[in-house]
Structure formats: structure tokens, C-alpha cells
Amino acid sequence: MSRGSDKLLADLVKKGRQASAQDVKSALSLEPTTEIKILNWHPRGLPPALLEVEAIMETPTQNLGSVVSRLAQSAQIRHINILVNGIPIPDIAQITVIAEAGQ
């Protein structure tokens, strides 16, 4: 049985590079109003057996907790990597996420 999040990830891959930042946010279960900048994303795998989407995002550090909390609640997220940037005051967090679908 396919979940809604699986369908969103599959639709994202079908759209390819024409997908908007809102499409990526929806596929990763982020709210449309989340202050986040999608730097890059790309699909991995051979559908329908395995399908993953890797996304690299940037958000202000004050939003980091809420964004990571939202990502961690999502069942399809299997990897979250966070890099905080800014000297002397950290002001931007770069988040790399891998989400899987079609399992």
C-alpha cells in the first residue's frame, strides 16, 4: 500500500528539474510557509524498486529546531546531516536530507 508521502516523492521525481521549491517542501513533509531555501535536490535509484530523494536546504539557525523536528517526524526520512555556518556568530544551517519511498 502506498502512503501519501511516497506518492509525493514519486511525483517529484517525475517532474524532474521542473519541480518547484514548494514541490520539494511538500515531498519532504515541510510546511509551505517554512523559511527554507532549497539549494539542490536530485533523485536516486531505479523506480519502482528503490526511490530516494536527496535534498540540500538552507535555513536560519533560529528555525533549525523546528525544521529538524518536522523532518524527524516524517517516516520516509532516513538521513539528516546538519552543518552550521557563520563566524563568529552561526547564522545559517545547511541541512542534507535523504528521503526514501517505494519500499
N, C-alpha and C positions, 0 to 999 in steps of 0.2 A: 504494500500500500504506500502510495506516495504522499508525503506531507507537503503542505503549502510552501515551506521553505525550500524543499527540493525542487519544486516547480519554479520558484523564483530564480534559483541558481541555474536551472536548465534554460530558462528563458533568457537569462543574462548572457549565457554562452552563445545562444542562437543569435542574439543581437550583435554580438561581436563588438568591434570598436565603436559602433554607433550607439552603444548603451550610454546613458547619461549618468552623472554622479548620483542622481536620485534613484536610478535603477540599481546601482551598486549598493547604496544605503539600504534599500528595501530588501535586496537579496541577503544582506548581512544582518537583517533584523534591527537596523538602526532607524530611529525616527527621522522623518524628513527635515525636522527643524534642528537636528543635531548640528552643532557648529563643527564641521569636519571637512577637510579638503582631501579629495581622492587624488593622490599623486599618480598612481599606476595600478592596474589590475590586469590579470590575464588568467585564462582557464588552463587546466592541466587534465590529462587523462584522455581516454578513448570512450566516449559515450556509447552505449549506456552502462557499460560495466563499471567505470570509475570516473567520477567527475569532481574536480576540485576547482576552486577559485581562490587565487592569491591576490590580496589587495593590500596596497601600501597607502596609509592615510596619515594626515597631519591634523593635530588639534591643539589648541592652547592647553597648557598644563592644568589650568583650573577646571577644565572639562574632562580631564583624563579619567578620573574616578568613575564618573557616570558613564562614559563611553565603554570603558573596560568592563564595568558591571553589566551593562547591557549585552556586550559581546559574550561574556562568560555565561549568561543565562541561556544563550542560544545553543541548542543541541547539535547543530551542524558545525559549529566552530571547533576545530581540533588543535589549533595552534595560535597563540598570541605572543608576539615579540614586541617589546616596547623600548624605544631609545629616546631619552630625554635630552634635548639640545638647548644650549644657551649658556653663555659665560658673561658675567659672573652669576647671573640670575637665570635659572631654567625657565624658558617661556614657551617652548614648543615641544610637543611629544610626537614622535613618529611611531605609528603602530602598524605592524605587519601581521596580517590575519590569513589563515588558511581555513576555508570552509569546504566541507565535503557534502556531496549529495549523490543520489543514485545508488546508495548502498543497499 
